[in-house]
Structure formats: C-alpha cells, structure tokens
Amino acid sequence: MKMNIEKYKVNGEVKLKKKKTLEYIEDAEKKLKKVRKKIADLQNTMYAEGKYSTLICLQGMDTAGKDSLVREVFKQFNVRGVEVHSFKVPTELELKHDFLWRHYIALPAKGKVGVFNRTHYENVLVTRVHPEYVFSENIPTVKSLEDLNDEFYHDRMDRINQFEKHIAANGTIILKFFLHLSKEEQKNRLLRRLNIPEKNWKFSAGDLKERKLWNKYQFCYEDAINRTSTDHAPWYVIPADDKPTARFIVAQTILEAFEKYNFKEPTLDKKLLDKINEFKEELNNE
C-alpha cells in the first residue's frame, strides 16, 4: 500500500498544536502484517550486503506506545538483524563521558537495524524540563542553573545534528519518529493501567508528576524537532492516539525508505561459482 508519507515528515517549521494526534486507517493491523514482512525481507538483504545500517529513533510522551510499536513492527525480523536500546538514567560510567557517548557505542553495525526506544534526544528534552539533571554530568562550564539556558540546549542540538550527519555519511539510514499523543488519550491510558490489575505494574507515580509538565515537554519537543529535522535525519510526527494506525504508518515509512536504497545481496566469487556443482556433488555423495 502506498500512502502519503510526506505529510508526516517535518520539512519546515512545525507547530505540534496544529498536528493531528488521531488518525484512523482501516484494517491497519492487517496491513501492518504485510508491510513488516516486506521490511524484514529487505533487512535480510541489507544484512547480507553489509553496506548500510539503519537507526530508528522513537520519542514520545509516557504511554505514547513506543514499546508495543517496537514489538509489533519488528516482530518478524531475524533476531541477528535488529538491536533495541532503551536509554534510562545514565550510569556512573556513562556520566564520565560526553552526553552522546553511550548512544554512539550503541549504534547498529552495518547490515543491522538499531532501534533507540528513547534516544539521544532525551539530553535536550528531559534535561531541559529538569535542568538540574545536567549537574550530574559534571561539566566544567556549568556552575549554576543560569548556565543551562536556551543557548546551552541549542548548542547540544547542533552537536546532535553533527553526530547524525557523521553517521549518515558512514552509511546509517536515520529515521526519527515522534509519537504525537493527546493529553486526553494519555489520561485514558494511565487510567487503564490503574483500572486493570494486570497493567498496574506499568504505572508509576512519577507519570503523574511528569504529566503536570505537559506543556513544557511539548515546547521542548517542538523546538528540538524543528532544529534537528534534516534531509539525512528527518523527523516524522506520527498521530499516536490510535496505536494500530501509528504502528502501520511507522512501518510503511520504514518500508518506503528501504525501497529507495535498492539493497543487493553480494554475489559469490567467480571461483566459488564455478565449483558450485562440485560442492553439490560432494554433499550428495556423503
């Protein structure tokens, strides 16, 4: 199925308040099954070719559906071909390096797909909403909260752009998805976690504290998306209130991106090709 993926792509300045959070595509789950099989087949060819890697970045407010999207979109991948990383609070070792270090060492090798479920953008999102977190990085130039101003975070975004430009030049296909959830739908999903005993474990009191900072997060997301959506590392704003539709749109975007690269399986060396019949005969005569 071909669809207008460009309408989700950020090509100019975006206003999140003007972007839809709800879209419904009929039979999205059925369509997803077909698309994810095609993606998996193309990834196998990419793996064999060994020229490109792919980095899928997923960001969104709590309950936006990142975890279930990873499960449903990539479930038919060969396990050798996909690696998922979820970046939580930095460890003591990670804090002894620059803010991009832990993301750099988690990048997918050529032939593989890496999924960052929460990404290097946490460093200009969560830390911008909670600037005191930056103090744990022990940066010499940061002495007080006044140092953690717009200039500080915009400089970080510039470095993120440089990081992405560098890895793209080395053969990494970068696709970044913001799962755009409405505040009302987040409320419904949080209530579901509370109302269904089997879902209680997903709930954290911290979710409600972060929800009170909704507008600040929306501002930070909007600013980051506008400053870091580039030709080689585009952002896509995906309506996320309907999970099946969001998963299908993401999968279709990945598929159409893969199809542009015309991955090819490597051919055997001529000496090996000339001996294929010999090898077959040897095996058949065992």
C-alpha positions in Angstrom: 0.0 0.0 0.0 1.3 3.4 -1.0 0.4 6.4 1.1 1.4 10.0 1.5 4.2 9.6 4.0 5.4 13.1 3.2 2.5 14.6 5.2 4.1 13.3 8.4 7.6 14.3 7.5 8.9 17.6 9.0 10.2 19.6 6.1 9.7 23.1 7.7 8.7 24.6 11.0 6.1 22.5 12.7 3.6 23.5 15.3 2.6 20.5 17.4 -0.7 22.0 18.4 -1.7 22.1 14.8 -0.7 18.5 14.1 -3.3 15.7 14.5 -2.9 13.2 17.3 -5.7 10.9 16.0 -5.9 9.3 12.6 -7.6 6.1 11.7 -6.5 3.8 8.9 -8.9 1.0 8.2 -7.5 -2.6 8.7 -4.3 -1.1 10.0 -3.3 -4.3 11.8 -3.9 -6.5 8.7 -1.9 -4.0 6.5 0.9 -4.0 9.1 1.4 -7.7 8.8 2.1 -7.4 5.1 4.4 -4.4 5.5 6.5 -5.8 8.3 7.2 -9.0 6.3 8.5 -6.8 3.4 10.6 -4.8 5.8 12.1 -8.0 7.3 12.9 -9.3 3.8 14.6 -6.1 2.8 16.5 -6.0 6.1 17.9 -9.5 5.4 19.2 -8.2 2.1 20.7 -5.2 3.8 22.3 -7.5 6.3 23.8 -9.6 3.5 25.1 -6.6 1.6 26.7 -5.1 4.7 26.9 -1.5 3.3 24.2 0.3 5.3 22.8 0.2 8.8 19.6 1.8 10.0 18.8 3.8 13.1 15.2 4.1 14.1 14.6 6.7 16.8 11.3 6.7 18.8 10.3 9.5 21.1 7.0 10.4 22.7 5.3 11.2 26.0 4.7 8.5 28.5 2.1 5.9 27.2 2.6 7.0 23.6 3.0 3.4 22.6 6.8 3.1 21.9 7.2 -0.4 23.5 4.3 -2.0 21.8 5.3 -0.4 18.5 8.7 -2.0 18.7 7.1 -5.4 19.5 4.6 -5.2 16.6 6.7 -3.6 13.8 9.9 -5.6 14.2 8.4 -9.0 15.3 9.3 -10.7 12.0 12.9 -9.6 11.9 15.7 -12.1 12.2 17.0 -11.6 15.7 20.5 -11.2 14.4 19.4 -8.2 12.4 17.8 -5.9 15.0 19.0 -4.4 18.3 16.8 -2.4 20.6 18.2 0.0 23.2 16.2 1.9 25.8 18.1 4.7 27.4 17.3 5.3 31.1 19.1 7.4 33.7 22.8 7.5 32.8 25.1 5.1 34.7 28.1 6.3 36.7 30.4 5.2 33.8 28.2 7.0 31.2 28.3 10.2 33.2 32.1 10.2 32.9 31.8 10.6 29.2 30.1 13.3 27.0 26.4 13.1 26.6 26.5 11.3 23.2 29.0 8.6 24.1 26.5 6.0 25.3 24.5 6.5 22.2 27.4 6.3 19.9 28.6 2.9 21.2 25.1 1.5 20.8 24.9 2.4 17.1 24.0 -0.5 14.8 26.8 -2.2 12.8 26.5 -2.2 9.1 23.8 -4.6 8.0 21.8 -4.2 11.2 18.8 -2.1 12.4 19.2 -0.3 15.7 16.1 0.9 17.5 16.5 3.6 20.1 13.4 3.5 22.3 14.0 6.9 23.9 17.1 8.3 22.3 19.9 10.8 22.4 17.2 13.5 22.3 16.5 12.8 26.0 19.5 15.0 26.5 17.6 18.1 25.2 14.1 17.0 26.4 14.1 15.6 29.9 17.2 17.5 30.9 15.6 20.7 29.6 12.5 20.2 31.6 14.6 19.1 34.6 17.9 21.1 34.1 19.2 20.0 37.5 19.8 16.6 36.0 22.7 18.1 34.0 24.7 18.7 37.2 25.4 15.0 37.4 27.4 15.3 34.2 30.0 17.4 36.0 30.5 19.8 33.0 33.2 22.4 33.9 31.3 25.3 32.3 28.1 24.5 34.1 28.2 26.1 37.5 24.5 27.0 38.1 21.0 26.7 36.6 21.6 30.0 34.8 24.2 28.3 32.6 21.5 25.8 31.4 19.8 28.3 29.2 18.4 28.1 25.6 21.9 28.6 24.2 23.2 25.5 26.1 20.4 23.3 24.7 20.6 24.7 21.2 24.4 24.0 21.3 23.6 20.4 22.2 21.1 20.2 19.3 23.9 21.5 17.0 26.1 18.7 18.2 23.3 16.1 17.7 23.0 17.4 14.1 26.7 16.9 13.6 26.6 13.4 15.2 23.7 12.4 12.8 25.4 13.9 9.8 28.6 12.0 10.6 26.9 8.6 10.9 24.7 9.2 7.9 27.8 9.9 5.8 29.1 6.5 7.0 26.0 4.6 5.7 23.5 4.9 8.5 19.9 5.4 7.4 18.3 7.6 10.1 14.5 7.8 10.7 13.1 9.6 13.7 9.5 9.3 14.9 7.7 11.4 17.4 4.6 9.6 18.5 2.2 12.6 18.9 -0.2 11.7 21.7 -3.0 13.9 23.0 -3.2 14.7 26.7 -6.7 13.2 26.9 -5.6 9.9 25.4 -2.6 9.8 27.8 -5.1 10.2 30.7 -7.2 7.3 29.3 -4.1 5.1 29.1 -2.9 5.9 32.6 -6.4 5.1 33.9 -6.3 1.8 32.1 -3.1 0.9 33.9 -4.8 1.7 37.2 -8.1 0.0 36.4 -6.7 -3.3 35.1 -4.7 -5.2 37.8 -2.5 -6.9 35.2 -1.4 -3.5 34.0 -0.7 -2.0 37.4 3.0 -2.7 37.2 3.3 -0.3 34.3 2.1 2.7 36.4 4.5 5.0 38.3 3.5 7.9 40.5 6.2 9.8 38.5 4.0 9.6 35.5 1.5 12.0 37.1 4.3 14.4 38.1 5.6 14.5 34.5 2.1 14.9 33.2 1.8 18.2 35.0 4.7 19.4 32.9 2.9 18.5 29.7 3.1 22.0 28.1 6.8 22.3 28.8 7.5 19.0 27.3 5.5 19.9 24.2 7.6 23.1 23.8 10.9 21.2 24.2 9.8 18.6 21.7 8.7 21.2 19.2 11.9 23.1 19.5 14.1 20.0 19.1 12.1 18.7 16.2 12.3 22.0 14.3 16.0 22.3 14.9 17.1 18.8 14.1 14.9 17.6 11.2 17.3 17.3 8.2 17.4 15.6 4.8 19.7 12.9 6.1 17.9 12.5 9.5 14.2 13.5 9.1 11.6 13.7 11.9 8.2 12.3 11.3 5.3 13.4 13.5 3.0 10.4 13.9 -0.6 10.7 15.2 -0.5 8.2 18.1 -3.9 8.2 19.7 -4.8 5.0 17.7 -2.0 2.5 18.2 -2.6 0.2 15.2 -2.6 3.2 12.8 0.6 4.7 14.4 2.4 1.3 14.0 1.3 1.0 10.4 2.4 4.5 9.5 5.8 3.9 11.0 6.2 0.6 9.3 5.2 2.0 5.9 7.7 4.9 6.4 10.5 2.4 7.1 9.5 0.3 4.1 9.4 3.2 1.7 12.8 4.4 3.0 14.3 0.9 2.5 13.0 0.6 -1.0 14.9 3.7 -2.1 18.2 2.0 -1.4 17.9 -1.0 -3.7 19.8 -3.3 -1.4 21.5 -6.2 -3.2 22.8 -9.5 -1.9 26.5 -10.0 -2.7 27.5 -12.4 -5.5 29.8 -15.3 -4.9 33.4 -15.1 -6.1 33.7 -16.5 -9.6 36.0 -19.3 -8.4 33.3 -20.4 -6.0 30.6 -20.1 -8.6 32.5 -22.3 -10.9 32.7 -25.0 -8.2 29.1 -25.0 -7.1 28.3 -28.2 -8.9 31.3 -29.9 -7.4 30.2 -28.8 -3.9 26.7 -30.2 -4.5 28.1 -33.5 -5.8 30.4 -33.8 -2.8 27.5 -33.3 -0.4 25.1 -35.6 -2.2 27.8 -38.4 -2.3 28.4 -38.3 1.5 
